[in-house]
Amino acid sequence: MKLIGLLGGTSFPSTMLYYEKLNQLVNQKLASFNSSRILLYSINYNEIKSSYATNWKNVEKLLQSEIEFLLEKKPDCLIICNNTLHKAFDSMNLDIQIPVFHAGKLSAKFAKMHGYESVLLLGTKFTMEDGFFAKYFENLGINAIIPNENDRIQIQSLQTRISSGVKSDNFYDDFAKILSKYTNADAICLACTELPLYINPQNCTLPIINPIELQCNEAVRFATQ
């Protein structure tokens, strides 16, 4: 079984989703006591996160350093456990010789494959407003619908609390109220790794595109072939 590299800690509550999903998929596929071979490098996210609004070049510099450190440990493939950081990854000139399972490109490919013409894009306020994630869909002719400003602010407030480790059943209802306004989309993309913790088929009527599941599916397929 090949070794799956995870760049995590970005944030720590959602990194656990990757670990759990990878092991579930491997055990479902191989049964018995099989689990995934994972190399998890959990970084200190504070300096990168603090640079988002003021110094994007520093985000790229720090992320490249962390990726290079992880690659020195010789994983066979790589997952970046954060959607926003894919913007920085796309700008790097890294000569990576192993597969990188890209959250944005996999999400757009999934939407195209299922015939979705419009996708509601949820993420951090940065991700929803910057446009980098929307372009993955738009490049394939899919309309990315962005929530209105008030909803973007509320989603960011919820995401901040969740990524800090706050847990509340009220979050399910908070997201349900927001999602009920956007019935004109064919599907919803959870372009923030914390959102699957509180958005699921029970409080969302739209088909869900979950980049975590897509990344993990591709990684397990590669690792066990």
C-alpha positions in Angstrom: 0.0 0.0 0.0 1.4 3.4 -1.0 1.9 6.1 1.6 -0.5 9.0 1.6 0.9 12.4 2.7 -1.4 14.8 4.4 -0.5 18.5 5.0 -2.9 19.1 7.9 -3.6 21.2 11.0 -5.3 23.7 8.7 -7.5 23.6 10.8 -7.2 20.7 13.2 -11.0 19.8 13.5 -11.2 19.2 9.8 -7.9 17.4 9.4 -9.5 14.6 11.5 -12.1 14.2 8.8 -9.4 13.3 6.3 -7.8 10.8 8.7 -11.1 9.1 9.4 -12.3 9.0 5.8 -9.0 7.6 4.4 -9.1 4.8 6.9 -12.8 4.1 6.4 -12.3 3.8 2.6 -9.3 1.5 2.9 -11.1 -0.8 5.3 -14.2 -0.9 3.1 -12.1 -1.8 0.2 -9.7 -4.3 1.7 -11.7 -5.4 4.8 -10.2 -7.3 7.8 -8.0 -5.0 9.8 -6.7 -3.0 6.9 -6.2 0.7 7.5 -4.6 3.5 5.5 -0.8 4.2 5.5 -0.8 7.9 6.3 2.0 10.4 6.8 0.3 13.3 8.6 2.3 16.5 9.0 0.2 18.8 11.1 1.5 22.3 10.8 1.2 25.4 13.0 -1.5 27.2 10.9 -1.4 30.5 12.8 1.3 32.4 10.7 -0.2 31.3 7.4 -3.8 32.1 8.4 -2.7 35.5 9.8 -1.1 36.4 6.5 -4.2 35.8 4.3 -5.5 39.4 4.3 -2.2 41.3 4.4 0.6 39.3 2.9 -0.3 36.6 0.4 3.3 36.2 -0.8 4.1 35.1 2.7 1.3 32.5 2.6 2.9 31.1 -0.6 6.4 31.2 1.0 5.3 29.4 4.2 3.2 26.8 2.4 6.0 26.0 0.0 8.4 25.5 2.9 5.9 23.2 4.7 5.2 21.2 1.5 8.9 20.8 0.9 9.4 19.5 4.5 6.7 16.9 4.0 8.0 15.8 0.6 11.4 15.1 2.3 9.6 12.3 4.2 8.9 10.5 0.9 5.1 10.2 0.6 3.8 8.6 -2.6 1.0 11.2 -3.0 -0.1 14.4 -1.4 -3.3 16.0 -0.1 -3.4 19.6 1.2 -6.1 19.6 3.9 -7.3 23.1 3.2 -9.2 24.6 0.2 -8.0 28.2 0.5 -4.3 27.1 0.4 -4.9 25.6 -3.1 -4.8 29.2 -4.4 -1.3 29.5 -3.0 -0.4 26.0 -4.3 -1.5 27.0 -7.8 1.0 29.9 -7.8 4.0 27.9 -6.8 6.6 26.6 -9.2 7.2 23.3 -7.4 8.5 20.3 -9.3 6.4 17.7 -7.5 6.9 14.2 -8.9 4.0 12.6 -7.0 0.3 13.0 -7.5 -1.4 15.9 -5.7 -5.1 15.4 -5.3 -6.4 18.9 -5.9 -9.6 19.9 -4.1 -10.8 22.5 -6.6 -10.1 20.6 -9.8 -11.6 17.4 -8.5 -14.8 19.3 -7.4 -15.2 20.9 -10.8 -14.6 17.6 -12.6 -17.2 16.0 -10.4 -19.8 18.7 -11.1 -19.1 18.4 -14.9 -19.4 14.6 -14.7 -22.8 14.9 -13.0 -24.1 17.5 -15.4 -24.4 20.3 -12.9 -24.8 23.7 -14.6 -24.7 25.8 -11.5 -23.1 25.2 -8.1 -23.5 27.1 -4.9 -20.0 27.8 -3.6 -19.6 27.9 0.2 -16.3 28.5 1.9 -14.4 31.0 4.0 -15.2 34.6 3.1 -11.9 34.8 1.4 -12.6 31.8 -0.8 -16.1 33.0 -1.7 -15.0 36.5 -2.6 -11.6 35.9 -4.1 -12.8 34.0 -7.2 -9.9 31.5 -7.3 -12.1 28.5 -6.4 -15.0 29.7 -8.6 -12.7 29.6 -11.6 -12.2 25.8 -11.3 -16.0 25.5 -12.1 -16.1 28.4 -14.6 -13.2 26.9 -16.6 -15.5 23.9 -17.2 -18.5 26.1 -18.1 -20.2 25.8 -14.7 -21.8 28.8 -13.0 -20.5 29.3 -9.5 -23.1 31.0 -7.3 -21.8 33.0 -4.4 -23.9 33.7 -1.3 -24.9 37.3 -0.7 -22.8 39.5 1.6 -24.8 39.0 4.8 -24.7 35.3 4.3 -20.9 35.4 3.6 -20.4 37.2 6.8 -22.5 34.7 8.8 -20.8 31.7 7.1 -17.4 33.1 8.0 -18.5 33.7 11.6 -19.6 30.0 11.9 -16.4 28.8 10.2 -14.2 30.7 12.6 -15.9 29.1 15.6 -15.9 25.6 14.1 -12.2 25.8 13.1 -11.3 26.9 16.6 -12.9 23.7 18.0 -16.2 25.1 19.1 -19.1 22.5 18.8 -22.8 23.3 18.8 -25.9 21.6 17.4 -27.2 25.0 16.6 -24.7 25.2 13.8 -26.8 22.7 11.8 -29.9 25.0 11.9 -27.8 28.1 11.2 -26.5 26.5 8.0 -29.9 25.1 7.0 -31.4 28.6 7.2 -28.7 30.0 4.9 -29.0 27.1 2.4 -32.8 27.4 2.2 -32.4 30.7 0.3 -30.4 29.2 -2.6 -32.7 26.7 -4.4 -31.6 27.9 -7.9 -28.4 25.8 -7.8 -28.0 22.3 -9.0 -25.6 21.4 -6.2 -23.5 22.8 -3.4 -19.8 22.7 -3.0 -18.4 22.7 0.5 -15.2 24.6 -0.4 -14.0 24.8 3.2 -12.9 21.8 5.1 -14.9 22.6 8.3 -18.3 22.8 6.5 -18.9 19.0 6.2 -18.9 18.9 10.0 -22.3 20.7 10.0 -23.7 20.5 6.4 -25.0 17.1 5.4 -28.1 15.6 3.6 -30.2 16.1 6.7 -30.0 19.9 6.6 -29.2 20.4 2.9 -31.6 19.5 0.1 -29.1 20.1 -2.7 -26.6 17.4 -3.9 -23.4 18.0 -2.0 -19.9 18.2 -3.5 -17.5 17.4 -0.7 -13.8 18.0 -1.8 -12.6 16.0 1.2 -14.4 12.9 0.0 -13.2 13.4 -3.5 -9.6 13.9 -2.5 -9.7 10.8 -0.2 -11.4 8.6 -2.8 -8.6 9.5 -5.4 -5.9 9.0 -2.8 -7.2 5.5 -1.7 -7.7 4.5 -5.3 -4.1 5.4 -6.0 -2.6 3.9 -2.8 -4.3 0.6 -3.2 -4.1 -0.1 -6.9 
